[in-house]
Amino acid sequence: ISFLPLMTALFLLQYTDKEEVVLWMNTVGPYHNRQETYKYFSLPFCVGTKKTISHYHETLGEALQGVELEFSGLDIKFKEEVMQTTYCDIELDKPKRDAFVYAIKNHYWYQMYIDDLPIWGIVGEADENGEDYYLWTYKKLEIGQNGNRIVDVNLTSEGKVKLVPNTRIPMSYSVKWKKSDVKFEDRFDKYLDPSFFQHRIHWFSIFNSFMMVIFLVGLVSMILMRTLRKDYARYSKEEEMDDMDRDLGDEYGWKQVHGDVFRPSSHPLIFSSLIGSGCQIFSVSLIVIILAMIEDLYTERGSMLSTAIFVYAATSPVNGYFGGSLYAKQGGRRWIKQMFIGAFLIPAMVCGTAFFINFIAIYYHASRAIPFGTMVAVCCICFFVILPLNLVGTILGRNLSGQPNFPCRVNAVPRPIPEKKWFMEPAVIVCLGGILPFGSIFIEMYFIFTSFWAYKIYYVYGFMMLVLVILCIVTVCVTIVCTYFLLNAEDYRWQWTSFLSAASTAVYVYMYSFYYYFFKTK
Ligand SMILES: *[C@@H]1O[C@H](CO)[C@@H](O)[C@H](O)[C@H]1NC(C)=O
């Protein structure tokens, strides 16, 4: 796992004159869906004559994201100009022509890398009436160098050639070197799109969410203060009455359930596993966002994913600690089972989804298909890193904070739950609970989805951090209010309701992703 992009930047990416510069071919895919990619050589392009490097050794993150770097065979040397040179010919037979026509019809773009800088080029073009198809055959590379480093690459596609079956199409390239003033640290700036990501709308939405947070926190504290004070006043007045009066008096509200609120939740095993996993995911999000803010992880392929996996494995004790201690507090006995479920809940769901997508990817020969070795690596991480660390966390959690220390005893017999209005039902509270947290993040989700499906690099992790903080505050407020309503309706099943009323935000985000996919992408 390459974890230190700065190290590579400092030591590896310097060239001496005439040193070999490798042009890596990565993927091709439709311009309108960045997630659908195939190997560059899945289209019948031809390879240059130079044959020194075979395949790039990819990192874990790259393998999982479908990066497929293959040597182009083009001879490029640092600071050495190359005039237009033919590097190979495509023998265009019927199937090859069909493959190209399909790619051109679907607006395929290809992606290459020079010195970690991505280069995009379009495969070809159709004429207006869509009968003739043309392939761009001449790659004109202009590389900017600053001292002994590459800081800028421009690709111009020229040499439009009509695709006629049974002809020979020569592919050519040229390289021009230019002095550039761009600093090495700033060389990725031209790929970023500040006018999109730092648009007024984005600032405005953050401001909006921020105001909502202030409003909500004020509202919640005011309501709770006033109602709780009123409740206390009512309860203490009732205390002054003698037993006779109290039996006749109409006691109602949350105090009635004091003998039941600390009753273990239903399904404590899965509940504590979910809580433990949630704590872990929260710490992973926090750490990864902070690292991304510090280190510009987007400049290196796959390093974001590698970092996330590394941090996830490293924070496994958090999962074990909170899951294990909660399970012990709820009187659970099968703690080994809980540990396994807690440890593998998220990895199993993520890997299950990924392997399912993998089958589709293999079927379509997409570059997303995960190599077998990578699957083994991921399984090894699960069994030999995540599980032991989780065990450590679980043992600590059970011993340090596994004792139930509730302020009041749990009644032997559960209290019957009275009839209540429909909007006090847990299911309704759960559905309504997610709306406000979702409302506070959906603009940010729009930017994240855009960078997922379109060719835009997400780089505004400061925004993301702010939104994460806002989301947490809103979620906490909403959960407190939901729990208060539920307990006041004398329903003591608050654990799941409180968890799910916040978790339903995820359902709204999921639905929004469908909306985005069908209506905002092609
Ligand atoms: C690449 O194109 C941009 C914009 O046209 C230009 O400013 C820059 O100098 C070019 N770089 C090189 C190395 O030609």
The ligand as an SDF file (V2000), in Angstrom:
LIG
                    3D

 14 14  0  0  0  0  0  0  0  0999 V2000
   -1.0760   23.1280  -22.6330 C   0  0  0  0  0  0  0  0  0  0  0  0
   -2.2260   23.8760  -22.9480 O   0  0  0  0  0  0  0  0  0  0  0  0
   -2.4420   24.9900  -22.1040 C   0  0  0  0  0  0  0  0  0  0  0  0
   -3.7400   25.6410  -22.5120 C   0  0  0  0  0  0  0  0  0  0  0  0
   -3.8640   25.7690  -23.8690 O   0  0  0  0  0  0  0  0  0  0  0  0
   -1.2480   25.9620  -22.1870 C   0  0  0  0  0  0  0  0  0  0  0  0
   -1.4600   27.0410  -21.3050 O   0  0  0  0  0  0  0  0  0  0  0  0
    0.0080   25.2130  -21.8020 C   0  0  0  0  0  0  0  0  0  0  0  0
    1.1340   26.0470  -21.9500 O   0  0  0  0  0  0  0  0  0  0  0  0
    0.1780   23.9830  -22.6660 C   0  0  0  0  0  0  0  0  0  0  0  0
    1.3140   23.2370  -22.1910 N   0  0  0  0  0  0  0  0  0  0  0  0
    2.2640   22.7500  -22.9750 C   0  0  0  0  0  0  0  0  0  0  0  0
    3.3550   21.9930  -22.3390 C   0  0  0  0  0  0  0  0  0  0  0  0
    2.2270   22.9160  -24.1650 O   0  0  0  0  0  0  0  0  0  0  0  0
  1  2  1  0
  1 10  1  0
  2  3  1  0
  3  4  1  0
  3  6  1  0
  4  5  1  0
  6  7  1  0
  6  8  1  0
  8  9  1  0
  8 10  1  0
 10 11  1  0
 11 12  1  0
 12 13  1  0
 12 14  2  0
M  END
$$$$
